[in-house]
Amino acid sequence: MSMTIAAATARISRQLPEAELSLDSALLASARLMESMLLARQVDGLEVYTGQTALMRLAKAQRTLIESQNDMLRIHQELRGIGRDVKALGDEEGSCPTTGAADAEPLLRTA
């Protein structure tokens, strides 16, 4: 299937923010789940360590989502550069991330 640069630009411009927001939504959902899990183990009669392995796995999944968000910002920056190179995008300030988390190096895991 052949596509013009203008059509590809329009399509990517719609889909990229959607992909970015889906990662935010997943992280928010996992944070709500974490809260529910922590509240649930405060029930009388449950051991303090109940569900600890599940909490650790959820925390790992959250770290993975945050790393994915950073990768998505890097993708956004790369696509912005490509768009400028092929003259599909103007030089609109503020429309794309330029610095911040995308430039950050991942923290060493200490856990």
Contacts in CASP RR format, 6 or more apart in sequence:
PFRMAT RR
TARGET T0000
AUTHOR 0000-0000-0000
METHOD contacts of the structure
MODEL  1
MSMTIAAATARISRQLPEAELSLDSALLASARLMESMLLARQVDGLEVYT
GQTALMRLAKAQRTLIESQNDMLRIHQELRGIGRDVKALGDEEGSCPTTG
AADAEPLLRTA
3 11 0 8 1.000
5 86 0 8 1.000
5 88 0 8 1.000
6 88 0 8 1.000
8 88 0 8 1.000
9 83 0 8 1.000
9 88 0 8 1.000
9 89 0 8 1.000
12 79 0 8 1.000
16 75 0 8 1.000
16 76 0 8 1.000
16 79 0 8 1.000
19 72 0 8 1.000
20 69 0 8 1.000
20 72 0 8 1.000
20 73 0 8 1.000
20 76 0 8 1.000
23 65 0 8 1.000
23 68 0 8 1.000
23 69 0 8 1.000
23 72 0 8 1.000
24 69 0 8 1.000
26 65 0 8 1.000
27 62 0 8 1.000
27 65 0 8 1.000
27 66 0 8 1.000
27 69 0 8 1.000
30 58 0 8 1.000
30 61 0 8 1.000
30 62 0 8 1.000
30 65 0 8 1.000
31 62 0 8 1.000
33 58 0 8 1.000
34 55 0 8 1.000
34 58 0 8 1.000
34 59 0 8 1.000
34 62 0 8 1.000
37 51 0 8 1.000
37 54 0 8 1.000
37 55 0 8 1.000
37 58 0 8 1.000
38 55 0 8 1.000
41 48 0 8 1.000
41 50 0 8 1.000
41 51 0 8 1.000
59 111 0 8 1.000
63 109 0 8 1.000
67 106 0 8 1.000
69 101 0 8 1.000
70 101 0 8 1.000
70 102 0 8 1.000
70 104 0 8 1.000
70 106 0 8 1.000
73 97 0 8 1.000
73 100 0 8 1.000
73 101 0 8 1.000
73 102 0 8 1.000
74 102 0 8 1.000
76 96 0 8 1.000
76 97 0 8 1.000
76 102 0 8 1.000
77 96 0 8 1.000
77 97 0 8 1.000
77 98 0 8 1.000
77 102 0 8 1.000
80 89 0 8 1.000
80 96 0 8 1.000
81 89 0 8 1.000
82 88 0 8 1.000
83 89 0 8 1.000
84 90 0 8 1.000
84 91 0 8 1.000
END
